[in-house]
Amino acid sequence: GNILLDEGQYPAAIEAYRRAIALNPAYANAHYNLGLALNRGENPEDGVEAFRQAARIDPGMAEAWYNLASLQARLGRKAEALESLARAVSLDGRLSHAAQKDPDLASLKGEDLQ
């Protein structure tokens, strides 16, 4: 799936990640990568659920929380996005700096992440 994702073959990558999840539903990275493919493949609603599932399986996966926040913000779910972003930043403080420059999170600028 990762090669397909890198090559921009999103439908094929999505299918590969879904097969991986069917074989091992507890594989957080497969859910995370599925979220990336769904997001890039213009299916952000399903991407939200994939990132949410990755975060459920591995609550310490800061990148899953960050990407979840990004999609939630893009979809106008500001309160949810703030919660997810706060969780991401609490796990990896460097993400606070990344969030400042992320256009997907522009709607959250000036909000308190506490």
Secondary structure, DSSP 4 states (H G I P E B T S, - for coil): -HHHHHTT-HHHHHHHHHHHHHH-TT-HHHHHHHHHHHHHTT-HHHHHHHHHHHHHH-TT-HHHHHHHHHHHHHTT-HHHHHHHHHHHHHH-THHHHHHHH-GGGGGGTT----
